[in-house]
Amino acid sequence: MTREREPAPPEGLARLNAMAARRLEGEPVMRILGEKEFYGLAFLLGPETLIPRPETEMLVRRGLEILEGRSAPKILDLGTGTGCIAISLLVENAAATAVAVDLAPEALATAQANADRHGVDKRLSLRRGSWFEPLKPHERFDLIVSNPPYIATPEIATLSREVREHDPLLALDGGPDGLAPYRTILADAAGWLTPDGAVLCEIGSSQGLAVKTLFFQAGLRDVVVHPDLAELDRVVEGHHI
Ligand SMILES: C[S@@+](CC[C@H](N)C(=O)[O-])C[C@H]1O[C@@H](n2cnc3c(N)ncnc32)[C@H](O)[C@@H]1O
């Protein structure tokens, strides 16, 4: 029953008005509601997390294909945010374990809540630090996956208000040309892979050639740039020698 003839209770009306005021200030609906669906799961958001994007689901889909048939695969997710990539991979592959790293402590708290919510907390180790810094020297991974910040600093001012004012800068800013995180990650990635390990990175649509070159320079083989559904370059894949 819709109860359309009943007046809205004052507390409900006050909540709705507060939400409308936030939306008028340019806050995205998903932030106001506090969660976003990704790979069929609902992820809690926090002020230090990016809102997961549909194109990032490509990393999960391709990651699952790469890991298929491996007995106890180990995953490393660099710049985990809400944890959406690592957690989706763990939900879909019950034999896998993952380490997920982020520099933002509150993002890690949100990722922990999401891991608890989706029942994968025992298979996920969340660590604070910059990229590979929080890893132990002996650790090796079958899959390194990352959706790092990749917007060039001067471009941030041109983004929509929803993104510019409400997504955290740490999740967006890829340095002067947007490629700084890829340079750092790819300089070390090969050394953290198992002998048949792979790297998957999300990229901005104009970064295919530059990031592909960084994959080659990192000594990775079978390097491929995958387009998204809009036919824009979106994911770069490479394998250990
Ligand atoms: C584009 S967001 C991606 C978040 C999430 N993985 C997703 O796909 O929705 C990039 C993430 O990298 C994190 N980050 C930025 N610099 C970092 C660094 N030096 N080391 C680790 N994480 C970093 C940010 O805090 C942010 O959570």
The ligand as a Gaussian input file, in Angstrom:
#p B3LYP/6-31G(d) Opt

LIG

0 1
 C       40.994000       5.600000      -8.024000
 S       40.887000       5.150000      -6.295000
 C       40.392000       3.436000      -6.470000
 C       39.633000       2.884000      -5.300000
 C       39.026000       1.486000      -5.535000
 N       40.088000       0.506000      -5.743000
 C       38.084000       1.511000      -6.714000
 O       38.455000       0.985000      -7.769000
 O       36.963000       2.050000      -6.585000
 C       42.624000       5.066000      -5.851000
 C       42.921000       4.658000      -4.422000
 O       44.337000       4.686000      -4.240000
 C       44.622000       5.175000      -2.952000
 N       46.006000       5.700000      -2.977000
 C       46.453000       6.883000      -3.452000
 N       47.791000       6.977000      -3.325000
 C       48.194000       5.808000      -2.739000
 C       49.464000       5.296000      -2.365000
 N       50.589000       6.000000      -2.541000
 N       49.515000       4.058000      -1.808000
 C       48.387000       3.336000      -1.621000
 N       47.146000       3.764000      -1.978000
 C       47.058000       4.992000      -2.523000
 C       43.547000       6.215000      -2.692000
 O       43.393000       6.478000      -1.312000
 C       42.336000       5.545000      -3.338000
 O       41.626000       4.753000      -2.406000

